[in-house]
Amino acid sequence: MSRFRPPGDCPVCGSHVPAGRKSCPDCGASAEAGWNEDAAYDGVDLPDESFDYNAYLEREFGPPKVRMNRRTLWVVTAIVLFFALGAGWWWF
Ligand SMILES: [Zn+2]
């Protein structure tokens, strides 16, 4: 739950937390309380997670627009072939 570990900057108030401390000397946030990280950074964490998910999709499958266009192209090609074959049966 608590990703922050001293030494480093307190995720709640930004003060430096020395190594070995289990709580912030400035605001009192502690590892047991999760450094209040979820409450303080809830609005920041959610967009970051969705951005990472989109970046993962782009790495695996390419940009969404290209993926959409390629799929649309295949659908159009299938429809054209279907009607071309259908017209061929009618003509012959
Ligand atoms: Zn603090």
PDB file of the backbone (N, CA, C, O) and the ligand in Angstrom, with CONECT records:
HET     ZN  A 101       1
ATOM      1  N   MET A   1       0.842  -1.197   0.000  1.00  0.00           N
ATOM      2  CA  MET A   1       0.000   0.000   0.000  1.00  0.00           C
ATOM      3  C   MET A   1       0.871   1.238   0.000  1.00  0.00           C
ATOM      4  O   MET A   1       0.651   2.144  -0.803  1.00  0.00           O
ATOM      5  N   SER A   2       1.862   1.297   0.889  1.00  0.00           N
ATOM      6  CA  SER A   2       2.713   2.482   0.977  1.00  0.00           C
ATOM      7  C   SER A   2       3.945   2.280   0.107  1.00  0.00           C
ATOM      8  O   SER A   2       4.842   1.505   0.439  1.00  0.00           O
ATOM      9  N   ARG A   3       3.968   2.982  -0.995  1.00  0.00           N
ATOM     10  CA  ARG A   3       5.104   2.839  -1.911  1.00  0.00           C
ATOM     11  C   ARG A   3       6.304   3.645  -1.461  1.00  0.00           C
ATOM     12  O   ARG A   3       7.437   3.353  -1.846  1.00  0.00           O
ATOM     13  N   PHE A   4       6.055   4.672  -0.635  1.00  0.00           N
ATOM     14  CA  PHE A   4       7.138   5.563  -0.208  1.00  0.00           C
ATOM     15  C   PHE A   4       7.915   4.949   0.946  1.00  0.00           C
ATOM     16  O   PHE A   4       7.323   4.443   1.900  1.00  0.00           O
ATOM     17  N   ARG A   5       9.236   4.992   0.860  1.00  0.00           N
ATOM     18  CA  ARG A   5      10.076   4.533   1.967  1.00  0.00           C
ATOM     19  C   ARG A   5      11.186   5.541   2.178  1.00  0.00           C
ATOM     20  O   ARG A   5      11.859   5.939   1.227  1.00  0.00           O
ATOM     21  N   PRO A   6      11.379   5.957   3.420  1.00  0.00           N
ATOM     22  CA  PRO A   6      12.473   6.891   3.726  1.00  0.00           C
ATOM     23  C   PRO A   6      13.821   6.275   3.368  1.00  0.00           C
ATOM     24  O   PRO A   6      13.914   5.049   3.411  1.00  0.00           O
ATOM     25  N   PRO A   7      14.868   7.010   3.022  1.00  0.00           N
ATOM     26  CA  PRO A   7      14.801   8.480   2.956  1.00  0.00           C
ATOM     27  C   PRO A   7      14.151   8.975   1.671  1.00  0.00           C
ATOM     28  O   PRO A   7      14.192   8.309   0.637  1.00  0.00           O
ATOM     29  N   GLY A   8      13.556  10.149   1.759  1.00  0.00           N
ATOM     30  CA  GLY A   8      12.929  10.733   0.590  1.00  0.00           C
ATOM     31  C   GLY A   8      11.990  11.849   1.019  1.00  0.00           C
ATOM     32  O   GLY A   8      11.911  12.195   2.198  1.00  0.00           O
ATOM     33  N   ASP A   9      11.284  12.404   0.049  1.00  0.00           N
ATOM     34  CA  ASP A   9      10.356  13.485   0.352  1.00  0.00           C
ATOM     35  C   ASP A   9       9.014  12.902   0.754  1.00  0.00           C
ATOM     36  O   ASP A   9       8.494  12.009   0.086  1.00  0.00           O
ATOM     37  N   CYS A  10       8.458  13.403   1.838  1.00  0.00           N
ATOM     38  CA  CYS A  10       7.152  12.953   2.318  1.00  0.00           C
ATOM     39  C   CYS A  10       6.110  13.157   1.226  1.00  0.00           C
ATOM     40  O   CYS A  10       5.974  14.271   0.721  1.00  0.00           O
ATOM     41  N   PRO A  11       5.368  12.114   0.844  1.00  0.00           N
ATOM     42  CA  PRO A  11       4.361  12.260  -0.208  1.00  0.00           C
ATOM     43  C   PRO A  11       3.188  13.122   0.211  1.00  0.00           C
ATOM     44  O   PRO A  11       2.398  13.540  -0.635  1.00  0.00           O
ATOM     45  N   VAL A  12       3.059  13.398   1.507  1.00  0.00           N
ATOM     46  CA  VAL A  12       1.922  14.198   1.983  1.00  0.00           C
ATOM     47  C   VAL A  12       2.279  15.681   1.988  1.00  0.00           C
ATOM     48  O   VAL A  12       1.545  16.501   1.438  1.00  0.00           O
ATOM     49  N   CYS A  13       3.422  16.028   2.618  1.00  0.00           N
ATOM     50  CA  CYS A  13       3.743  17.449   2.788  1.00  0.00           C
ATOM     51  C   CYS A  13       5.012  17.847   2.028  1.00  0.00           C
ATOM     52  O   CYS A  13       5.278  19.038   1.868  1.00  0.00           O
ATOM     53  N   GLY A  14       5.797  16.876   1.558  1.00  0.00           N
ATOM     54  CA  GLY A  14       6.972  17.201   0.766  1.00  0.00           C
ATOM     55  C   GLY A  14       8.228  17.407   1.574  1.00  0.00           C
ATOM     56  O   GLY A  14       9.287  17.668   1.002  1.00  0.00           O
ATOM     57  N   SER A  15       8.146  17.298   2.900  1.00  0.00           N
ATOM     58  CA  SER A  15       9.345  17.464   3.718  1.00  0.00           C
ATOM     59  C   SER A  15      10.248  16.242   3.587  1.00  0.00           C
ATOM     60  O   SER A  15       9.789  15.145   3.268  1.00  0.00           O
ATOM     61  N   HIS A  16      11.530  16.448   3.836  1.00  0.00           N
ATOM     62  CA  HIS A  16      12.471  15.340   3.749  1.00  0.00           C
ATOM     63  C   HIS A  16      12.305  14.420   4.959  1.00  0.00           C
ATOM     64  O   HIS A  16      12.310  14.878   6.101  1.00  0.00           O
ATOM     65  N   VAL A  17      12.156  13.114   4.696  1.00  0.00           N
ATOM     66  CA  VAL A  17      12.046  12.131   5.773  1.00  0.00           C
ATOM     67  C   VAL A  17      13.358  11.369   5.820  1.00  0.00           C
ATOM     68  O   VAL A  17      13.700  10.689   4.853  1.00  0.00           O
ATOM     69  N   PRO A  18      14.103  11.462   6.912  1.00  0.00           N
ATOM     70  CA  PRO A  18      15.415  10.794   6.995  1.00  0.00           C
ATOM     71  C   PRO A  18      15.272   9.277   6.981  1.00  0.00           C
ATOM     72  O   PRO A  18      14.220   8.739   7.325  1.00  0.00           O
ATOM     73  N   ALA A  19      16.341   8.593   6.579  1.00  0.00           N
ATOM     74  CA  ALA A  19      16.354   7.135   6.582  1.00  0.00           C
ATOM     75  C   ALA A  19      16.130   6.612   7.988  1.00  0.00           C
ATOM     76  O   ALA A  19      16.634   7.171   8.962  1.00  0.00           O
ATOM     77  N   GLY A  20      15.366   5.532   8.082  1.00  0.00           N
ATOM     78  CA  GLY A  20      15.117   4.926   9.377  1.00  0.00           C
ATOM     79  C   GLY A  20      13.848   5.429  10.043  1.00  0.00           C
ATOM     80  O   GLY A  20      13.296   4.756  10.913  1.00  0.00           O
ATOM     81  N   ARG A  21      13.370   6.626   9.635  1.00  0.00           N
ATOM     82  CA  ARG A  21      12.138   7.144  10.225  1.00  0.00           C
ATOM     83  C   ARG A  21      10.939   6.372   9.668  1.00  0.00           C
ATOM     84  O   ARG A  21      10.904   6.039   8.483  1.00  0.00           O
ATOM     85  N   LYS A  22       9.973   6.096  10.521  1.00  0.00           N
ATOM     86  CA  LYS A  22       8.744   5.450  10.077  1.00  0.00           C
ATOM     87  C   LYS A  22       7.591   6.434   9.971  1.00  0.00           C
ATOM     88  O   LYS A  22       6.471   6.062   9.620  1.00  0.00           O
ATOM     89  N   SER A  23       7.877   7.697  10.278  1.00  0.00           N
ATOM     90  CA  SER A  23       6.836   8.712  10.133  1.00  0.00           C
ATOM     91  C   SER A  23       7.486  10.032   9.755  1.00  0.00           C
ATOM     92  O   SER A  23       8.672  10.250  10.006  1.00  0.00           O
ATOM     93  N   CYS A  24       6.692  10.914   9.145  1.00  0.00           N
ATOM     94  CA  CYS A  24       7.209  12.207   8.717  1.00  0.00           C
ATOM     95  C   CYS A  24       7.419  13.107   9.924  1.00  0.00           C
ATOM     96  O   CYS A  24       6.501  13.266  10.729  1.00  0.00           O
ATOM     97  N   PRO A  25       8.614  13.708  10.078  1.00  0.00           N
ATOM     98  CA  PRO A  25       8.852  14.597  11.236  1.00  0.00           C
ATOM     99  C   PRO A  25       8.063  15.886  11.139  1.00  0.00           C
ATOM    100  O   PRO A  25       7.925  16.598  12.134  1.00  0.00           O
ATOM    101  N   ASP A  26       7.545  16.200   9.969  1.00  0.00           N
ATOM    102  CA  ASP A  26       6.865  17.483   9.785  1.00  0.00           C
ATOM    103  C   ASP A  26       5.356  17.368   9.988  1.00  0.00           C
ATOM    104  O   ASP A  26       4.769  18.112  10.773  1.00  0.00           O
ATOM    105  N   CYS A  27       4.721  16.409   9.258  1.00  0.00           N
ATOM    106  CA  CYS A  27       3.262  16.331   9.323  1.00  0.00           C
ATOM    107  C   CYS A  27       2.786  15.087  10.063  1.00  0.00           C
ATOM    108  O   CYS A  27       1.595  14.960  10.346  1.00  0.00           O
ATOM    109  N   GLY A  28       3.700  14.164  10.383  1.00  0.00           N
ATOM    110  CA  GLY A  28       3.313  13.005  11.176  1.00  0.00           C
ATOM    111  C   GLY A  28       2.769  11.850  10.367  1.00  0.00           C
ATOM    112  O   GLY A  28       2.350  10.847  10.944  1.00  0.00           O
ATOM    113  N   ALA A  29       2.761  11.954   9.049  1.00  0.00           N
ATOM    114  CA  ALA A  29       2.311  10.828   8.226  1.00  0.00           C
ATOM    115  C   ALA A  29       3.233   9.639   8.460  1.00  0.00           C
ATOM    116  O   ALA A  29       4.441   9.811   8.627  1.00  0.00           O
ATOM    117  N   SER A  30       2.669   8.427   8.474  1.00  0.00           N
ATOM    118  CA  SER A  30       3.468   7.258   8.800  1.00  0.00           C
ATOM    119  C   SER A  30       3.213   6.145   7.798  1.00  0.00           C
ATOM    120  O   SER A  30       2.235   6.174   7.052  1.00  0.00           O
ATOM    121  N   ALA A  31       4.123   5.145   7.792  1.00  0.00           N
ATOM    122  CA  ALA A  31       3.960   4.000   6.909  1.00  0.00           C
ATOM    123  C   ALA A  31       2.705   3.218   7.268  1.00  0.00           C
ATOM    124  O   ALA A  31       2.039   2.671   6.389  1.00  0.00           O
ATOM    125  N   GLU A  32       2.373   3.161   8.580  1.00  0.00           N
ATOM    126  CA  GLU A  32       1.178   2.435   9.003  1.00  0.00           C
ATOM    127  C   GLU A  32      -0.081   3.077   8.421  1.00  0.00           C
ATOM    128  O   GLU A  32      -1.038   2.375   8.095  1.00  0.00           O
ATOM    129  N   ALA A  33      -0.088   4.381   8.292  1.00  0.00           N
ATOM    130  CA  ALA A  33      -1.247   5.087   7.747  1.00  0.00           C
ATOM    131  C   ALA A  33      -1.164   5.183   6.228  1.00  0.00           C
ATOM    132  O   ALA A  33      -1.994   5.839   5.599  1.00  0.00           O
ATOM    133  N   GLY A  34      -0.159   4.530   5.637  1.00  0.00           N
ATOM    134  CA  GLY A  34      -0.023   4.590   4.183  1.00  0.00           C
ATOM    135  C   GLY A  34       0.426   5.954   3.707  1.00  0.00           C
ATOM    136  O   GLY A  34       0.255   6.282   2.533  1.00  0.00           O
ATOM    137  N   TRP A  35       0.993   6.750   4.582  1.00  0.00           N
ATOM    138  CA  TRP A  35       1.452   8.108   4.268  1.00  0.00           C
ATOM    139  C   TRP A  35       0.315   8.963   3.733  1.00  0.00           C
ATOM    140  O   TRP A  35       0.545   9.996   3.104  1.00  0.00           O
ATOM    141  N   ASN A  36      -0.920   8.524   3.989  1.00  0.00           N
ATOM    142  CA  ASN A  36      -2.107   9.231   3.483  1.00  0.00           C
ATOM    143  C   ASN A  36      -2.021   9.412   1.967  1.00  0.00           C
ATOM    144  O   ASN A  36      -2.614  10.336   1.411  1.00  0.00           O
ATOM    145  N   GLU A  37      -1.287   8.531   1.313  1.00  0.00           N
ATOM    146  CA  GLU A  37      -0.988   8.718  -0.104  1.00  0.00           C
ATOM    147  C   GLU A  37      -2.246   8.578  -0.951  1.00  0.00           C
ATOM    148  O   GLU A  37      -2.473   9.358  -1.875  1.00  0.00           O
ATOM    149  N   ASP A  38      -3.066   7.570  -0.626  1.00  0.00           N
ATOM    150  CA  ASP A  38      -4.270   7.338  -1.433  1.00  0.00           C
ATOM    151  C   ASP A  38      -5.197   8.545  -1.385  1.00  0.00           C
ATOM    152  O   ASP A  38      -5.748   8.955  -2.407  1.00  0.00           O
ATOM    153  N   ALA A  39      -5.367   9.116  -0.182  1.00  0.00           N
ATOM    154  CA  ALA A  39      -6.280  10.244  -0.048  1.00  0.00           C
ATOM    155  C   ALA A  39      -5.695  11.488  -0.704  1.00  0.00           C
ATOM    156  O   ALA A  39      -6.414  12.245  -1.356  1.00  0.00           O
ATOM    157  N   ALA A  40      -4.391  11.702  -0.534  1.00  0.00           N
ATOM    158  CA  ALA A  40      -3.793  12.940  -1.011  1.00  0.00           C
ATOM    159  C   ALA A  40      -3.607  12.932  -2.527  1.00  0.00           C
ATOM    160  O   ALA A  40      -3.680  13.984  -3.163  1.00  0.00           O
ATOM    161  N   TYR A  41      -3.371  11.766  -3.105  1.00  0.00           N
ATOM    162  CA  TYR A  41      -3.029  11.716  -4.522  1.00  0.00           C
ATOM    163  C   TYR A  41      -4.033  10.909  -5.334  1.00  0.00           C
ATOM    164  O   TYR A  41      -3.704  10.418  -6.414  1.00  0.00           O
ATOM    165  N   ASP A  42      -5.244  10.769  -4.827  1.00  0.00           N
ATOM    166  CA  ASP A  42      -6.245   9.961  -5.528  1.00  0.00           C
ATOM    167  C   ASP A  42      -6.510  10.516  -6.919  1.00  0.00           C
ATOM    168  O   ASP A  42      -6.557   9.757  -7.887  1.00  0.00           O
ATOM    169  N   GLY A  43      -6.683  11.833  -7.032  1.00  0.00           N
ATOM    170  CA  GLY A  43      -6.991  12.437  -8.329  1.00  0.00           C
ATOM    171  C   GLY A  43      -5.829  12.393  -9.292  1.00  0.00           C
ATOM    172  O   GLY A  43      -6.027  12.509 -10.501  1.00  0.00           O
ATOM    173  N   VAL A  44      -4.607  12.226  -8.779  1.00  0.00           N
ATOM    174  CA  VAL A  44      -3.440  12.195  -9.658  1.00  0.00           C
ATOM    175  C   VAL A  44      -3.156  10.774 -10.132  1.00  0.00           C
ATOM    176  O   VAL A  44      -2.736  10.562 -11.270  1.00  0.00           O
ATOM    177  N   ASP A  45      -3.390   9.799  -9.247  1.00  0.00           N
ATOM    178  CA  ASP A  45      -3.048   8.426  -9.589  1.00  0.00           C
ATOM    179  C   ASP A  45      -3.935   7.869 -10.698  1.00  0.00           C
ATOM    180  O   ASP A  45      -3.446   7.149 -11.570  1.00  0.00           O
ATOM    181  N   LEU A  46      -5.221   8.185 -10.683  1.00  0.00           N
ATOM    182  CA  LEU A  46      -6.152   7.566 -11.637  1.00  0.00           C
ATOM    183  C   LEU A  46      -5.806   7.901 -13.090  1.00  0.00           C
ATOM    184  O   LEU A  46      -5.744   6.982 -13.907  1.00  0.00           O
ATOM    185  N   PRO A  47      -5.577   9.174 -13.457  1.00  0.00           N
ATOM    186  CA  PRO A  47      -5.205   9.462 -14.846  1.00  0.00           C
ATOM    187  C   PRO A  47      -3.894   8.796 -15.243  1.00  0.00           C
ATOM    188  O   PRO A  47      -3.736   8.364 -16.385  1.00  0.00           O
ATOM    189  N   ASP A  48      -2.949   8.711 -14.299  1.00  0.00           N
ATOM    190  CA  ASP A  48      -1.674   8.065 -14.611  1.00  0.00           C
ATOM    191  C   ASP A  48      -1.888   6.601 -14.963  1.00  0.00           C
ATOM    192  O   ASP A  48      -1.280   6.098 -15.908  1.00  0.00           O
ATOM    193  N   GLU A  49      -2.746   5.909 -14.215  1.00  0.00           N
ATOM    194  CA  GLU A  49      -2.978   4.489 -14.490  1.00  0.00           C
ATOM    195  C   GLU A  49      -3.651   4.301 -15.841  1.00  0.00           C
ATOM    196  O   GLU A  49      -3.288   3.387 -16.581  1.00  0.00           O
ATOM    197  N   SER A  50      -4.618   5.140 -16.180  1.00  0.00           N
ATOM    198  CA  SER A  50      -5.289   5.000 -17.474  1.00  0.00           C
ATOM    199  C   SER A  50      -4.324   5.343 -18.601  1.00  0.00           C
ATOM    200  O   SER A  50      -4.384   4.739 -19.671  1.00  0.00           O
ATOM    201  N   PHE A  51      -3.439   6.303 -18.375  1.00  0.00           N
ATOM    202  CA  PHE A  51      -2.450   6.634 -19.407  1.00  0.00           C
ATOM    203  C   PHE A  51      -1.506   5.461 -19.634  1.00  0.00           C
ATOM    204  O   PHE A  51      -1.163   5.150 -20.775  1.00  0.00           O
ATOM    205  N   ASP A  52      -1.082   4.805 -18.551  1.00  0.00           N
ATOM    206  CA  ASP A  52      -0.202   3.654 -18.702  1.00  0.00           C
ATOM    207  C   ASP A  52      -0.895   2.546 -19.481  1.00  0.00           C
ATOM    208  O   ASP A  52      -0.262   1.859 -20.283  1.00  0.00           O
ATOM    209  N   TYR A  53      -2.174   2.371 -19.253  1.00  0.00           N
ATOM    210  CA  TYR A  53      -2.917   1.329 -19.960  1.00  0.00           C
ATOM    211  C   TYR A  53      -2.975   1.638 -21.451  1.00  0.00           C
ATOM    212  O   TYR A  53      -2.798   0.747 -22.283  1.00  0.00           O
ATOM    213  N   ASN A  54      -3.222   2.899 -21.786  1.00  0.00           N
ATOM    214  CA  ASN A  54      -3.256   3.265 -23.199  1.00  0.00           C
ATOM    215  C   ASN A  54      -1.881   3.109 -23.834  1.00  0.00           C
ATOM    216  O   ASN A  54      -1.766   2.657 -24.973  1.00  0.00           O
ATOM    217  N   ALA A  55      -0.835   3.484 -23.095  1.00  0.00           N
ATOM    218  CA  ALA A  55       0.517   3.337 -23.623  1.00  0.00           C
ATOM    219  C   ALA A  55       0.828   1.862 -23.855  1.00  0.00           C
ATOM    220  O   ALA A  55       1.478   1.508 -24.839  1.00  0.00           O
ATOM    221  N   TYR A  56       0.370   1.016 -22.962  1.00  0.00           N
ATOM    222  CA  TYR A  56       0.574  -0.427 -23.134  1.00  0.00           C
ATOM    223  C   TYR A  56      -0.125  -0.910 -24.409  1.00  0.00           C
ATOM    224  O   TYR A  56       0.445  -1.682 -25.180  1.00  0.00           O
ATOM    225  N   LEU A  57      -1.351  -0.455 -24.624  1.00  0.00           N
ATOM    226  CA  LEU A  57      -2.082  -0.859 -25.825  1.00  0.00           C
ATOM    227  C   LEU A  57      -1.362  -0.386 -27.079  1.00  0.00           C
ATOM    228  O   LEU A  57      -1.295  -1.105 -28.077  1.00  0.00           O
ATOM    229  N   GLU A  58      -0.819   0.842 -27.020  1.00  0.00           N
ATOM    230  CA  GLU A  58      -0.134   1.366 -28.202  1.00  0.00           C
ATOM    231  C   GLU A  58       1.140   0.584 -28.475  1.00  0.00           C
ATOM    232  O   GLU A  58       1.476   0.344 -29.634  1.00  0.00           O
ATOM    233  N   ARG A  59       1.860   0.179 -27.420  1.00  0.00           N
ATOM    234  CA  ARG A  59       3.070  -0.620 -27.631  1.00  0.00           C
ATOM    235  C   ARG A  59       2.718  -1.976 -28.227  1.00  0.00           C
ATOM    236  O   ARG A  59       3.436  -2.466 -29.098  1.00  0.00           O
ATOM    237  N   GLU A  60       1.626  -2.593 -27.775  1.00  0.00           N
ATOM    238  CA  GLU A  60       1.300  -3.953 -28.202  1.00  0.00           C
ATOM    239  C   GLU A  60       0.584  -3.984 -29.554  1.00  0.00           C
ATOM    240  O   GLU A  60       0.836  -4.866 -30.375  1.00  0.00           O
ATOM    241  N   PHE A  61      -0.298  -3.028 -29.778  1.00  0.00           N
ATOM    242  CA  PHE A  61      -1.161  -3.123 -30.959  1.00  0.00           C
ATOM    243  C   PHE A  61      -1.071  -1.915 -31.871  1.00  0.00           C
ATOM    244  O   PHE A  61      -1.786  -1.857 -32.872  1.00  0.00           O
ATOM    245  N   GLY A  62      -0.206  -0.936 -31.557  1.00  0.00           N
ATOM    246  CA  GLY A  62      -0.114   0.260 -32.374  1.00  0.00           C
ATOM    247  C   GLY A  62      -1.112   1.305 -31.927  1.00  0.00           C
ATOM    248  O   GLY A  62      -1.994   1.028 -31.114  1.00  0.00           O
ATOM    249  N   PRO A  63      -0.970   2.515 -32.463  1.00  0.00           N
ATOM    250  CA  PRO A  63      -1.870   3.608 -32.076  1.00  0.00           C
ATOM    251  C   PRO A  63      -3.318   3.257 -32.372  1.00  0.00           C
ATOM    252  O   PRO A  63      -3.596   2.572 -33.357  1.00  0.00           O
ATOM    253  N   PRO A  64      -4.256   3.718 -31.530  1.00  0.00           N
ATOM    254  CA  PRO A  64      -5.673   3.351 -31.693  1.00  0.00           C
ATOM    255  C   PRO A  64      -6.228   3.748 -33.046  1.00  0.00           C
ATOM    256  O   PRO A  64      -7.013   2.990 -33.616  1.00  0.00           O
ATOM    257  N   LYS A  65      -5.855   4.913 -33.595  1.00  0.00           N
ATOM    258  CA  LYS A  65      -6.419   5.355 -34.863  1.00  0.00           C
ATOM    259  C   LYS A  65      -6.001   4.414 -35.991  1.00  0.00           C
ATOM    260  O   LYS A  65      -6.820   4.061 -36.840  1.00  0.00           O
ATOM    261  N   VAL A  66      -4.731   4.007 -36.004  1.00  0.00           N
ATOM    262  CA  VAL A  66      -4.272   3.091 -37.046  1.00  0.00           C
ATOM    263  C   VAL A  66      -4.984   1.756 -36.924  1.00  0.00           C
ATOM    264  O   VAL A  66      -5.363   1.147 -37.924  1.00  0.00           O
ATOM    265  N   ARG A  67      -5.166   1.299 -35.664  1.00  0.00           N
ATOM    266  CA  ARG A  67      -5.848   0.026 -35.442  1.00  0.00           C
ATOM    267  C   ARG A  67      -7.282   0.099 -35.980  1.00  0.00           C
ATOM    268  O   ARG A  67      -7.767  -0.831 -36.623  1.00  0.00           O
ATOM    269  N   MET A  68      -7.948   1.232 -35.701  1.00  0.00           N
ATOM    270  CA  MET A  68      -9.315   1.393 -36.153  1.00  0.00           C
ATOM    271  C   MET A  68      -9.379   1.442 -37.673  1.00  0.00           C
ATOM    272  O   MET A  68     -10.239   0.798 -38.274  1.00  0.00           O
ATOM    273  N   ASN A  69      -8.483   2.196 -38.302  1.00  0.00           N
ATOM    274  CA  ASN A  69      -8.519   2.319 -39.758  1.00  0.00           C
ATOM    275  C   ASN A  69      -8.244   0.977 -40.425  1.00  0.00           C
ATOM    276  O   ASN A  69      -8.885   0.629 -41.416  1.00  0.00           O
ATOM    277  N   ARG A  70      -7.290   0.226 -39.881  1.00  0.00           N
ATOM    278  CA  ARG A  70      -6.951  -1.055 -40.486  1.00  0.00           C
ATOM    279  C   ARG A  70      -8.141  -2.012 -40.401  1.00  0.00           C
ATOM    280  O   ARG A  70      -8.439  -2.735 -41.352  1.00  0.00           O
ATOM    281  N   ARG A  71      -8.813  -2.007 -39.251  1.00  0.00           N
ATOM    282  CA  ARG A  71      -9.973  -2.882 -39.100  1.00  0.00           C
ATOM    283  C   ARG A  71     -11.090  -2.456 -40.054  1.00  0.00           C
ATOM    284  O   ARG A  71     -11.720  -3.301 -40.689  1.00  0.00           O
ATOM    285  N   THR A  72     -11.333  -1.152 -40.153  1.00  0.00           N
ATOM    286  CA  THR A  72     -12.347  -0.649 -41.067  1.00  0.00           C
ATOM    287  C   THR A  72     -12.003  -1.046 -42.495  1.00  0.00           C
ATOM    288  O   THR A  72     -12.888  -1.420 -43.264  1.00  0.00           O
ATOM    289  N   LEU A  73     -10.724  -0.967 -42.858  1.00  0.00           N
ATOM    290  CA  LEU A  73     -10.305  -1.329 -44.208  1.00  0.00           C
ATOM    291  C   LEU A  73     -10.630  -2.790 -44.496  1.00  0.00           C
ATOM    292  O   LEU A  73     -11.108  -3.120 -45.582  1.00  0.00           O
ATOM    293  N   TRP A  74     -10.373  -3.661 -43.530  1.00  0.00           N
ATOM    294  CA  TRP A  74     -10.678  -5.088 -43.722  1.00  0.00           C
ATOM    295  C   TRP A  74     -12.177  -5.321 -43.876  1.00  0.00           C
ATOM    296  O   TRP A  74     -12.601  -6.138 -44.693  1.00  0.00           O
ATOM    297  N   VAL A  75     -12.975  -4.606 -43.092  1.00  0.00           N
ATOM    298  CA  VAL A  75     -14.439  -4.758 -43.194  1.00  0.00           C
ATOM    299  C   VAL A  75     -14.907  -4.310 -44.560  1.00  0.00           C
ATOM    300  O   VAL A  75     -15.711  -4.995 -45.192  1.00  0.00           O
ATOM    301  N   VAL A  76     -14.415  -3.160 -45.032  1.00  0.00           N
ATOM    302  CA  VAL A  76     -14.803  -2.656 -46.351  1.00  0.00           C
ATOM    303  C   VAL A  76     -14.356  -3.636 -47.430  1.00  0.00           C
ATOM    304  O   VAL A  76     -15.115  -3.916 -48.358  1.00  0.00           O
ATOM    305  N   THR A  77     -13.144  -4.159 -47.325  1.00  0.00           N
ATOM    306  CA  THR A  77     -12.644  -5.118 -48.308  1.00  0.00           C
ATOM    307  C   THR A  77     -13.517  -6.372 -48.342  1.00  0.00           C
ATOM    308  O   THR A  77     -13.822  -6.890 -49.416  1.00  0.00           O
ATOM    309  N   ALA A  78     -13.915  -6.856 -47.175  1.00  0.00           N
ATOM    310  CA  ALA A  78     -14.757  -8.053 -47.115  1.00  0.00           C
ATOM    311  C   ALA A  78     -16.106  -7.791 -47.769  1.00  0.00           C
ATOM    312  O   ALA A  78     -16.619  -8.640 -48.498  1.00  0.00           O
ATOM    313  N   ILE A  79     -16.684  -6.616 -47.512  1.00  0.00           N
ATOM    314  CA  ILE A  79     -17.988  -6.294 -48.105  1.00  0.00           C
ATOM    315  C   ILE A  79     -17.867  -6.181 -49.622  1.00  0.00           C
ATOM    316  O   ILE A  79     -18.725  -6.677 -50.352  1.00  0.00           O
ATOM    317  N   VAL A  80     -16.802  -5.531 -50.099  1.00  0.00           N
ATOM    318  CA  VAL A  80     -16.609  -5.366 -51.544  1.00  0.00           C
ATOM    319  C   VAL A  80     -16.432  -6.726 -52.199  1.00  0.00           C
ATOM    320  O   VAL A  80     -17.025  -6.998 -53.243  1.00  0.00           O
ATOM    321  N   LEU A  81     -15.610  -7.590 -51.584  1.00  0.00           N
ATOM    322  CA  LEU A  81     -15.413  -8.928 -52.148  1.00  0.00           C
ATOM    323  C   LEU A  81     -16.720  -9.712 -52.160  1.00  0.00           C
ATOM    324  O   LEU A  81     -17.014 -10.426 -53.119  1.00  0.00           O
ATOM    325  N   PHE A  82     -17.499  -9.576 -51.095  1.00  0.00           N
ATOM    326  CA  PHE A  82     -18.771 -10.297 -51.009  1.00  0.00           C
ATOM    327  C   PHE A  82     -19.699  -9.910 -52.154  1.00  0.00           C
ATOM    328  O   PHE A  82     -20.292 -10.768 -52.808  1.00  0.00           O
ATOM    329  N   PHE A  83     -19.815  -8.600 -52.385  1.00  0.00           N
ATOM    330  CA  PHE A  83     -20.713  -8.150 -53.448  1.00  0.00           C
ATOM    331  C   PHE A  83     -20.127  -8.448 -54.820  1.00  0.00           C
ATOM    332  O   PHE A  83     -20.872  -8.727 -55.759  1.00  0.00           O
ATOM    333  N   ALA A  84     -18.777  -8.392 -54.955  1.00  0.00           N
ATOM    334  CA  ALA A  84     -18.148  -8.717 -56.241  1.00  0.00           C
ATOM    335  C   ALA A  84     -18.409 -10.184 -56.588  1.00  0.00           C
ATOM    336  O   ALA A  84     -18.744 -10.503 -57.728  1.00  0.00           O
ATOM    337  N   LEU A  85     -18.257 -11.070 -55.606  1.00  0.00           N
ATOM    338  CA  LEU A  85     -18.530 -12.488 -55.852  1.00  0.00           C
ATOM    339  C   LEU A  85     -20.011 -12.702 -56.127  1.00  0.00           C
ATOM    340  O   LEU A  85     -20.383 -13.485 -57.001  1.00  0.00           O
ATOM    341  N   GLY A  86     -20.854 -12.000 -55.373  1.00  0.00           N
ATOM    342  CA  GLY A  86     -22.287 -12.124 -55.589  1.00  0.00           C
ATOM    343  C   GLY A  86     -22.672 -11.664 -56.997  1.00  0.00           C
ATOM    344  O   GLY A  86     -23.467 -12.320 -57.670  1.00  0.00           O
ATOM    345  N   ALA A  87     -22.109 -10.539 -57.442  1.00  0.00           N
ATOM    346  CA  ALA A  87     -22.383 -10.047 -58.790  1.00  0.00           C
ATOM    347  C   ALA A  87     -21.857 -11.032 -59.822  1.00  0.00           C
ATOM    348  O   ALA A  87     -22.478 -11.237 -60.865  1.00  0.00           O
ATOM    349  N   GLY A  88     -20.707 -11.643 -59.532  1.00  0.00           N
ATOM    350  CA  GLY A  88     -20.144 -12.631 -60.461  1.00  0.00           C
ATOM    351  C   GLY A  88     -21.086 -13.809 -60.642  1.00  0.00           C
ATOM    352  O   GLY A  88     -21.277 -14.283 -61.762  1.00  0.00           O
ATOM    353  N   TRP A  89     -21.670 -14.283 -59.562  1.00  0.00           N
ATOM    354  CA  TRP A  89     -22.619 -15.395 -59.678  1.00  0.00           C
ATOM    355  C   TRP A  89     -23.841 -15.001 -60.503  1.00  0.00           C
ATOM    356  O   TRP A  89     -24.380 -15.797 -61.272  1.00  0.00           O
ATOM    357  N   TRP A  90     -24.263 -13.744 -60.317  1.00  0.00           N
ATOM    358  CA  TRP A  90     -25.428 -13.296 -61.088  1.00  0.00           C
ATOM    359  C   TRP A  90     -25.078 -13.157 -62.574  1.00  0.00           C
ATOM    360  O   TRP A  90     -25.882 -13.508 -63.438  1.00  0.00           O
ATOM    361  N   TRP A  91     -23.861 -12.637 -62.871  1.00  0.00           N
ATOM    362  CA  TRP A  91     -23.487 -12.406 -64.262  1.00  0.00           C
ATOM    363  C   TRP A  91     -23.272 -13.716 -65.018  1.00  0.00           C
ATOM    364  O   TRP A  91     -23.636 -13.838 -66.188  1.00  0.00           O
ATOM    365  N   PHE A  92     -22.684 -14.680 -64.342  1.00  0.00           N
ATOM    366  CA  PHE A  92     -22.421 -15.938 -65.066  1.00  0.00           C
ATOM    367  C   PHE A  92     -23.509 -16.921 -64.734  1.00  0.00           C
ATOM    368  O   PHE A  92     -23.496 -18.048 -65.229  1.00  0.00           O
TER     369      PHE A  92
HETATM  370 ZN    ZN A 101       5.010  15.011   5.818  1.00  0.00          ZN2+
END
